[in-house]
Amino acid sequence: MNDQSIKADVIQRLQANRYDAQAIPETNEKTPDIAACGHNESLLFEIKERIAPAGYRGEDSINTFGLCRQNRISGVIKESVKQLKTYNHDQAFRLLWIIADREWAEDVYEQFRSSAYGLSLVAGNRDGRGILKDAYYVDNSDFYRQRNVLDGIVVGRTMAGLFLNDHSPK
């Protein structure tokens, strides 16, 4: 899917939820992709697309993919934050919207959730039985690191998950 059709799809989804949304004109500078307002709030979106590696598309290759926090994902978040910062609108909620291939959507969801919240899987014991639980902010957290700019991350195309940054001052 090309950039223009992805932007059009996101704008259509926002408009369906009663937001006035429009693409931000491209310039020589990197800026957010979409500005929206409605429901007494302003939103800025930087959109990134994640395409499944060859092994996910049924092509011949051997790959292993971790679902924990990854520096690659943190790099995508950091680059998006730079773009969101360039648009001077302090009251707007600044959000990263990740569009993922259908085959890879669940994995991308988990990778961004892990990086955003610094998730780790923790083993424990309850009533003599072993348990595994997600522990938030145990590992490096992109939400904490980017707390002054990034207010949340939307992950998905048709069904979307919203991760809110509880460290954001907004």
Backbone as CSV, one residue per row, in Angstrom:
resi,resn,N_x,N_y,N_z,CA_x,CA_y,CA_z,C_x,C_y,C_z
1,MET,0.846,-1.170,0.000,0.000,0.000,0.000,0.897,1.241,0.000
2,ASN,0.590,2.232,-0.831,1.448,3.417,-0.871,1.030,4.436,0.191
3,ASP,1.916,5.417,0.415,1.703,6.407,1.481,0.377,7.149,1.354
4,GLN,0.042,7.550,0.129,-1.185,8.329,-0.066,-2.435,7.520,0.260
5,SER,-2.453,6.251,-0.132,-3.642,5.437,0.161,-3.725,5.103,1.651
6,ILE,-2.574,4.952,2.311,-2.580,4.724,3.764,-3.131,5.962,4.472
7,LYS,-2.647,7.143,4.084,-3.153,8.387,4.684,-4.654,8.527,4.446
8,ALA,-5.092,8.250,3.220,-6.519,8.360,2.896,-7.347,7.400,3.744
9,ASP,-6.830,6.200,3.967,-7.530,5.206,4.790,-7.654,5.687,6.238
10,VAL,-6.572,6.220,6.791,-6.594,6.718,8.169,-7.534,7.921,8.282
11,ILE,-7.469,8.829,7.320,-8.359,9.999,7.330,-9.820,9.556,7.285
12,GLN,-10.120,8.582,6.442,-11.485,8.063,6.339,-11.955,7.475,7.673
13,ARG,-11.075,6.745,8.339,-11.434,6.166,9.646,-11.683,7.256,10.684
14,LEU,-10.846,8.293,10.666,-11.041,9.398,11.604,-12.349,10.138,11.315
15,GLN,-12.629,10.380,10.038,-13.864,11.067,9.670,-15.093,10.239,10.038
16,ALA,-14.990,8.925,9.936,-16.100,8.051,10.329,-16.387,8.157,11.828
17,ASN,-15.380,8.601,12.588,-15.547,8.802,14.032,-15.731,10.277,14.385
18,ARG,-16.201,11.038,13.392,-16.564,12.451,13.558,-15.390,13.372,13.889
19,TYR,-14.252,13.096,13.294,-13.113,14.009,13.374,-12.965,14.705,12.028
20,ASP,-12.616,15.971,12.054,-12.255,16.683,10.840,-10.766,16.409,10.647
21,ALA,-10.439,15.578,9.673,-9.049,15.139,9.484,-8.563,15.511,8.094
22,GLN,-7.289,15.881,8.025,-6.689,16.204,6.735,-5.201,15.903,6.754
23,ALA,-4.691,15.592,5.573,-3.258,15.334,5.436,-2.506,16.650,5.592
24,ILE,-1.382,16.600,6.263,-0.510,17.768,6.389,0.347,17.807,5.131
25,PRO,0.362,18.931,4.422,1.139,19.003,3.179,2.613,18.662,3.417
26,GLU,3.169,17.900,2.498,4.576,17.511,2.612,5.471,18.684,2.239
27,THR,6.573,18.805,2.964,7.572,19.838,2.704,8.942,19.166,2.677
28,ASN,9.988,19.972,2.594,11.349,19.426,2.648,11.675,18.890,4.032
29,GLU,10.960,19.404,5.038,11.154,18.976,6.413,10.238,17.790,6.710
30,LYS,10.685,16.906,7.583,9.825,15.793,7.994,8.830,16.308,9.023
31,THR,7.552,16.101,8.748,6.480,16.558,9.630,5.502,15.410,9.863
32,PRO,4.561,15.584,10.804,3.524,14.561,10.968,2.714,14.419,9.679
33,ASP,1.957,13.342,9.569,1.204,13.059,8.349,-0.210,13.623,8.349
34,ILE,-0.880,13.604,9.506,-2.296,13.967,9.553,-2.574,14.834,10.778
35,ALA,-3.420,15.841,10.578,-3.951,16.642,11.683,-5.454,16.404,11.727
36,ALA,-5.980,16.262,12.927,-7.420,16.032,13.082,-7.922,16.799,14.295
37,CYS,-9.185,17.188,14.243,-9.799,17.807,15.413,-11.259,17.378,15.490
38,GLY,-11.741,17.342,16.703,-13.116,16.932,16.967,-13.238,16.510,18.409
39,HIS,-14.452,16.460,18.905,-14.687,16.051,20.296,-13.873,16.916,21.269
40,ASN,-13.706,18.206,20.935,-12.961,19.162,21.770,-11.493,18.797,21.955
41,GLU,-10.895,18.174,20.960,-9.473,17.834,21.041,-8.831,17.925,19.665
42,SER,-7.517,18.140,19.669,-6.728,18.154,18.439,-5.764,16.979,18.482
43,LEU,-5.568,16.366,17.324,-4.698,15.193,17.223,-3.711,15.380,16.083
44,LEU,-2.478,14.938,16.288,-1.477,14.858,15.229,-1.051,13.405,15.113
45,PHE,-0.957,12.910,13.885,-0.571,11.521,13.662,0.653,11.434,12.767
46,GLU,1.589,10.618,13.171,2.679,10.181,12.302,2.352,8.727,11.967
47,ILE,2.330,8.400,10.692,1.947,7.054,10.264,3.182,6.306,9.778
48,LYS,3.334,5.087,10.258,4.415,4.203,9.820,3.803,2.877,9.403
49,GLU,4.357,2.300,8.363,3.887,0.989,7.900,4.943,-0.058,8.193
50,ARG,4.511,-1.181,8.722,5.397,-2.318,8.980,4.995,-3.438,8.036
51,ILE,5.923,-3.865,7.197,5.671,-4.927,6.225,6.313,-6.201,6.728
52,ALA,5.582,-7.290,6.625,6.065,-8.574,7.128,7.338,-8.997,6.405
53,PRO,8.312,-9.523,7.152,9.516,-10.067,6.532,9.172,-11.272,5.651
54,ALA,10.121,-11.675,4.833,9.893,-12.756,3.869,9.295,-14.002,4.509
55,GLY,9.757,-14.396,5.667,9.273,-15.607,6.323,7.802,-15.559,6.689
56,TYR,7.266,-14.371,6.864,5.846,-14.226,7.186,4.982,-14.260,5.941
57,ARG,5.568,-14.006,4.783,4.793,-13.952,3.550,4.807,-15.284,2.814
58,GLY,5.278,-16.328,3.447,5.287,-17.632,2.811,6.454,-17.836,1.864
59,GLU,7.391,-16.906,1.828,8.555,-17.051,0.974,9.586,-17.898,1.701
60,ASP,10.500,-18.467,0.939,11.518,-19.320,1.540,12.545,-18.479,2.284
61,SER,12.568,-18.643,3.573,13.595,-18.023,4.398,13.439,-18.553,5.807
62,ILE,14.507,-18.433,6.567,14.465,-18.842,7.962,14.678,-17.591,8.790
63,ASN,13.692,-17.252,9.586,13.763,-16.065,10.430,13.199,-16.384,11.796
64,THR,13.732,-15.721,12.796,13.113,-15.779,14.118,12.847,-14.345,14.537
65,PHE,11.720,-14.127,15.165,11.324,-12.786,15.556,10.932,-12.796,17.014
66,GLY,11.566,-11.952,17.799,11.198,-11.831,19.202,10.023,-10.890,19.359
67,LEU,9.224,-11.132,20.368,8.079,-10.268,20.623,8.331,-9.335,21.800
68,CYS,9.567,-9.300,22.289,9.892,-8.404,23.391,10.337,-7.051,22.831
69,ARG,10.675,-6.129,23.723,11.139,-4.808,23.319,12.358,-4.950,22.420
70,GLN,12.378,-4.169,21.337,13.487,-4.241,20.396,13.984,-2.839,20.083
71,ASN,15.293,-2.706,19.933,15.868,-1.408,19.606,15.377,-0.894,18.258
72,ARG,15.103,-1.794,17.305,14.575,-1.383,15.999,13.243,-0.657,16.167
73,ILE,12.384,-1.213,16.999,11.075,-0.602,17.249,11.267,0.737,17.957
74,SER,12.158,0.784,18.921,12.448,2.046,19.617,12.959,3.094,18.637
75,GLY,13.714,2.675,17.635,14.195,3.595,16.604,13.057,4.168,15.777
76,VAL,12.084,3.343,15.437,10.903,3.809,14.703,10.145,4.827,15.551
77,ILE,9.987,4.531,16.822,9.281,5.440,17.732,10.050,6.753,17.866
78,LYS,11.369,6.672,18.032,12.196,7.876,18.182,12.114,8.759,16.936
79,GLU,12.188,8.157,15.753,12.096,8.913,14.500,10.723,9.565,14.365
80,SER,9.684,8.863,14.760,8.323,9.412,14.700,8.170,10.595,15.645
81,VAL,8.766,10.498,16.817,8.711,11.591,17.790,9.383,12.838,17.218
82,LYS,10.496,12.671,16.514,11.163,13.820,15.878,10.208,14.521,14.918
83,GLN,9.464,13.725,14.146,8.527,14.305,13.189,7.354,14.978,13.900
84,LEU,6.853,14.374,14.944,5.734,14.959,15.690,6.138,16.274,16.357
85,LYS,7.404,16.395,16.759,7.899,17.611,17.419,7.951,18.804,16.479
86,THR,8.127,18.557,15.177,8.322,19.663,14.235,7.067,20.499,14.036
87,TYR,5.924,19.945,14.312,4.653,20.653,14.127,4.278,21.296,15.446
88,ASN,4.374,22.605,15.523,4.208,23.321,16.780,2.728,23.483,17.130
89,HIS,2.228,22.542,17.862,0.836,22.591,18.314,0.797,21.901,19.671
90,ASP,1.138,22.657,20.715,1.332,22.088,22.050,0.105,21.408,22.632
91,GLN,-1.089,21.865,22.274,-2.301,21.296,22.864,-2.736,19.996,22.194
92,ALA,-2.200,19.704,21.028,-2.613,18.503,20.292,-2.050,17.245,20.940
93,PHE,-2.848,16.203,20.903,-2.350,14.890,21.292,-1.512,14.376,20.127
94,ARG,-0.298,13.953,20.416,0.619,13.473,19.376,0.663,11.956,19.424
95,LEU,0.269,11.351,18.310,0.112,9.900,18.253,0.870,9.303,17.078
96,LEU,1.414,8.139,17.303,2.033,7.338,16.250,1.003,6.291,15.845
97,TRP,0.741,6.150,14.534,-0.206,5.141,14.043,0.590,4.145,13.209
98,ILE,0.610,2.903,13.658,1.342,1.835,12.977,0.361,1.000,12.165
99,ILE,0.619,0.905,10.872,-0.164,0.048,9.976,0.690,-1.185,9.704
100,ALA,0.127,-2.369,9.915,0.895,-3.607,9.734,0.190,-4.541,8.761
101,ASP,0.991,-5.332,8.041,0.433,-6.398,7.206,-0.480,-7.271,8.046
102,ARG,-1.529,-7.766,7.435,-2.486,-8.612,8.153,-1.805,-9.815,8.795
103,GLU,-0.877,-10.454,8.070,-0.207,-11.654,8.586,0.652,-11.348,9.809
104,TRP,1.083,-10.124,9.920,2.055,-9.739,10.930,1.455,-8.835,11.993
105,ALA,0.177,-8.512,11.880,-0.453,-7.498,12.731,-0.348,-7.816,14.218
106,GLU,-0.610,-9.056,14.603,-0.575,-9.404,16.025,0.836,-9.280,16.598
107,ASP,1.834,-9.712,15.825,3.221,-9.610,16.284,3.661,-8.151,16.407
108,VAL,3.301,-7.330,15.424,3.649,-5.908,15.476,2.976,-5.251,16.684
109,TYR,1.727,-5.605,16.928,0.995,-5.099,18.091,1.780,-5.399,19.369
110,GLU,2.212,-6.645,19.531,2.946,-7.046,20.740,4.312,-6.373,20.826
111,GLN,5.011,-6.234,19.686,6.326,-5.590,19.698,6.224,-4.128,20.129
112,PHE,5.256,-3.402,19.585,5.112,-1.993,19.951,4.609,-1.844,21.380
113,ARG,3.734,-2.725,21.813,3.264,-2.687,23.208,4.436,-2.911,24.160
114,SER,5.280,-3.890,23.839,6.439,-4.189,24.685,7.413,-3.023,24.741
115,SER,7.684,-2.415,23.596,8.619,-1.288,23.567,8.041,-0.054,24.248
116,ALA,6.773,0.221,24.007,6.149,1.409,24.594,6.117,1.332,26.112
117,TYR,5.705,0.192,26.634,5.509,0.059,28.076,6.671,-0.595,28.815
118,GLY,7.740,-0.985,28.124,8.860,-1.636,28.798,8.443,-2.954,29.428
119,LEU,7.679,-3.748,28.685,7.135,-5.004,29.214,8.180,-6.096,29.339
120,SER,8.051,-6.864,30.378,8.823,-8.097,30.557,7.871,-9.148,31.102
121,LEU,8.128,-10.378,30.762,7.346,-11.487,31.295,7.999,-11.926,32.597
122,VAL,7.234,-11.939,33.676,7.766,-12.246,34.995,7.122,-13.529,35.501
123,ALA,7.966,-14.406,36.037,7.474,-15.660,36.615,7.293,-15.480,38.112
124,GLY,6.237,-16.075,38.622,5.968,-15.983,40.050,5.317,-17.251,40.557
125,ASN,4.928,-17.213,41.811,4.316,-18.368,42.450,3.086,-17.884,43.206
126,ARG,1.958,-18.486,42.934,0.731,-18.146,43.648,0.055,-19.442,44.079
127,ASP,-0.131,-19.586,45.371,-0.779,-20.785,45.926,-0.092,-22.070,45.463
128,GLY,1.229,-22.023,45.403,1.986,-23.209,45.029,2.015,-23.504,43.537
129,ARG,1.438,-22.618,42.730,1.442,-22.813,41.280,2.255,-21.711,40.613
130,GLY,3.005,-22.096,39.609,3.772,-21.117,38.852,2.858,-20.300,37.951
131,ILE,3.130,-19.010,37.873,2.357,-18.132,36.999,3.303,-17.245,36.204
132,LEU,2.851,-16.812,35.042,3.566,-15.850,34.214,2.673,-14.633,34.045
133,LYS,3.258,-13.456,34.218,2.490,-12.213,34.090,3.318,-11.170,33.351
134,ASP,2.618,-10.297,32.629,3.276,-9.134,32.045,3.579,-8.140,33.153
135,ALA,4.799,-7.615,33.159,5.184,-6.586,34.124,5.534,-5.321,33.335
136,TYR,4.819,-4.254,33.608,5.012,-2.996,32.900,6.149,-2.190,33.520
137,TYR,6.871,-1.464,32.659,7.957,-0.563,33.042,9.101,-1.266,33.773
138,VAL,9.316,-2.537,33.476,10.452,-3.272,34.027,11.667,-3.038,33.136
139,ASP,11.450,-3.046,31.840,12.505,-2.841,30.853,12.462,-1.371,30.415
140,ASN,13.361,-0.986,29.508,13.347,0.375,28.973,11.999,0.657,28.330
141,SER,11.426,1.804,28.628,10.095,2.170,28.143,10.185,3.372,27.214
142,ASP,9.719,3.204,25.979,9.693,4.335,25.054,8.685,5.389,25.492
143,PHE,7.612,4.987,26.141,6.657,5.974,26.643,7.308,6.859,27.707
144,TYR,8.094,6.270,28.588,8.765,7.086,29.601,9.820,7.977,28.940
145,ARG,10.588,7.392,28.047,11.663,8.124,27.371,11.101,9.292,26.546
146,GLN,9.945,9.114,25.917,9.364,10.135,25.031,8.140,10.803,25.663
147,ARG,8.084,10.843,26.974,6.888,11.290,27.704,6.461,12.721,27.402
148,ASN,7.380,13.591,27.005,7.021,14.982,26.754,6.453,15.230,25.365
149,VAL,6.511,14.215,24.490,6.014,14.393,23.123,4.973,13.345,22.745
150,LEU,5.240,12.086,22.999,4.382,11.003,22.509,3.258,10.699,23.501
151,ASP,2.030,10.911,23.053,0.867,10.698,23.925,0.235,9.321,23.754
152,GLY,0.536,8.653,22.665,-0.032,7.328,22.473,0.387,6.719,21.152
153,ILE,0.065,5.445,21.008,0.350,4.698,19.782,-0.908,3.930,19.404
154,VAL,-1.293,4.049,18.140,-2.387,3.257,17.583,-1.733,2.189,16.720
155,VAL,-2.123,0.934,16.908,-1.565,-0.152,16.097,-2.717,-0.890,15.441
156,GLY,-2.703,-0.944,14.118,-3.708,-1.716,13.414,-4.196,-1.039,12.157
157,ARG,-4.904,-1.820,11.354,-5.484,-1.295,10.124,-7.008,-1.347,10.223
158,THR,-7.590,-2.535,10.249,-9.048,-2.636,10.339,-9.504,-2.626,11.794
159,MET,-8.848,-3.371,12.624,-9.074,-3.328,14.071,-7.825,-2.684,14.657
160,ALA,-7.996,-1.718,15.525,-6.833,-1.004,16.045,-6.815,-1.043,17.565
161,GLY,-5.599,-1.136,18.095,-5.399,-1.028,19.535,-4.790,0.328,19.837
162,LEU,-5.166,0.912,20.946,-4.638,2.209,21.355,-3.868,2.041,22.651
163,PHE,-2.599,2.419,22.628,-1.772,2.419,23.830,-1.641,3.876,24.269
164,LEU,-2.056,4.188,25.473,-1.949,5.546,25.996,-0.715,5.674,26.871
165,ASN,-0.035,6.795,26.729,1.174,7.055,27.501,0.787,7.664,28.847
166,ASP,0.825,6.861,29.881,0.451,7.364,31.206,1.535,8.246,31.826
167,HIS,2.669,8.421,31.146,3.705,9.354,31.605,3.589,10.715,30.917
168,SER,2.722,10.824,29.926,2.530,12.087,29.219,1.882,13.107,30.151
169,PRO,2.315,14.364,30.095,1.682,15.380,30.937,0.240,15.691,30.525
170,LYS,-0.169,15.237,29.357,-1.552,15.487,28.914,-2.416,14.448,29.523
